[in-house]
Amino acid sequence: MVAMSRRAWVGTWLTLASAAEAVGRSVGANVNLELGLLIVLLSVATTLPLALLPPVAAGVTVTAASVLSLALFPLLTVAGLAAQLVVLFRFGRLAAPLLAVPFLVLALVRPTVLTVLLASLAPAAALAGIAWRARDEALAHRTARQAVAGAPVRHTARGERARIARELHDVVAHHISMIAVQAETARLTTPGLPAAGARRLSEIGDTARAGLTEMRRLLGVLRADAAAPDLRPQPDLRQLNELLDETRDTSGAGARLIVSGPPVTLDPGVELAAYRIVQEALTNARRHAPGAAVDVELHYTDDELRVRIRDNGPGPALPDGGHGLAGMRERAAAVGGRLRAGPAAVGGFLVEATLPAKVDS
C-alpha cells in the first residue's frame, strides 16, 4: 500500500475534524436535514481539496467553498480556517494575494468575527508563502553563483598541480634515478670495496628505487587531479539500474531496486544526492558484507523521497564515524534532508535517507 503524503494526511484529518464540527453545529442549531447536509458538504469542501488536489487547484477550490459558506450562513469551521491558510501559504505565487481579496470584501459587507479574522490572516499567509519560495530561489541562485565563482580557483589549482607534476617528473625523479644508478655502479666497479661499504651502497640503491616507486604513485595522483574536469552530466536516479548491474557483476550478489509511489520530478541536486547515497551504501555493502544481497528502495511522495538501502549481511561492520557515513549525511543535509544508518531490525545494515522532493515549478 502506498503511504499517504504529509499533505494528504493533513487534508484528511482536517476534513474529518471539519465534518464533525459541522455536524455538531447543525445538531446544536436544530436545523432541518437538508440544510444540515448542505452545511456539512460545504464544510467538507473547505478542507478535502487540500488532500486531493495540487496546490493551485486546491487554493481556488477551498477559497470558493469558504467564501460561499461565509456568505450563505455565515459559517466556517476551525478546520476550514486552518485549511484556507494552508492553501494560501502553499499557493506561493504572486497571484496568491488575489485569493485573499474575497475575504476583505466579506469583512466590509458582513463584518463578523470570522470574516474579519480571515481578512487579517489570509493576506499574511499568502505573503508568507511568497516569501518562503523567494527564500528557496535565492538560496539556489547563491549556490549557483558560488559554483561559478569557484571555477577559476579550481582551474588555477589544477594548473598548479600539473606544473608540480612536471617538475617532479623532469627534475626530482631524474635525480633520484641517478642516485640509484651511481650507487649500483660504485658497488660493482670500486676495487677492494669492503663488504660493509658494498652493503651500504646496495641499501642506497634500494632506497632510491623505492623512492622512485613512491614518486610514480604521487605523480599518478597529481596528474589525475590536474586532468580536465569530467563534462558529462551528473548522474541521477535514472542511472540506478546501471549502478545495480555493476554491483551484481562486481560482487556476484543479488541487488534489487524497489520503487513505490508515483515518481515525481525532483530538483537535480536532490537526484544527485540520492544517487551518491545509494552508490556509497552499495560500496560499503561490498566492502563490509561481501556476497550479501542488497535491496534499494525508492519511495516517492508529493513532499519527499525516502531512500532505503539494506543488506542481509551479518551486521554493521562499519563504524558510525566512518567517512562513508559522514559523507552520506553531509549529502543529505546539503539538500535539506536527513539520514540515519545502523543495524536493520531484521538483520543486516540499513541506510535510510529522507530527502525533500522540491518539485520543479
C-alpha angles and dihedrals in degrees: 000000000000111000118239118251122244091254091052092050092050092047092048095050092045089051092052091047092047093049092048092049092047092051091049093050092047092051091045092050090047093227123169122267097257094050092044091052090050091051092050093048093049091048091052090048089058092061113020096072088063088067098040110032136060117257099269096045091042091051094052095043097046092046092050092049092047093049091047092049093049093045096049105041103355098244138135124165123229089246089051090052090051092047091051092054092046094053092046090052093046092047085072098175135110089258091061094089088060088067088059093056096082090058091052089052092048091050089056097043099038109016106197130149091259097047093046091047092051092044087057100042102037097068090044092053092047093049091046089055091050091049091049093053092045089053092053091048092048091052091050092049092048091052090051092049091050091051091051093045091051094053096083090048091051091047091051091048092051090050091051092049089051090051092050090049091053092049092049092048098043101038116014098038090047092054093047091051089050090053090054093048095046094047091052092045092049092050092052101039106037108101118224093011111170117241091245091054092048089050092051092049090049090051090050090053092048091049092050092050091049088051090053091052092052089045091056090050091050091048090053091054094047094047092049090052092045094050120111112277119263106260095192116117115270113261121259137185092283087073094056093099090056090049092051091047089054090049092052092048093047101043102024088225129122120267124183132191114210119188124187132175125032108301112243132196109269132198108268090239091056091048091051092047092050092048093049092047091053091045093052092044091052090049091051091049092053091048101043102025105032113191094014118134115242131209119203114195128190116190116187125201130165091261107032150010118232117203121192126182116183130172126195094224126133094276143284111336092162117089115235090239094055118134091239094059092042090052092050091050090050091051092051093046092048091065095040097265136115137230136200130185134186146106113333118237092240095042135279127060126305131202114187125182129183113200129180114252096221093188112210113248 
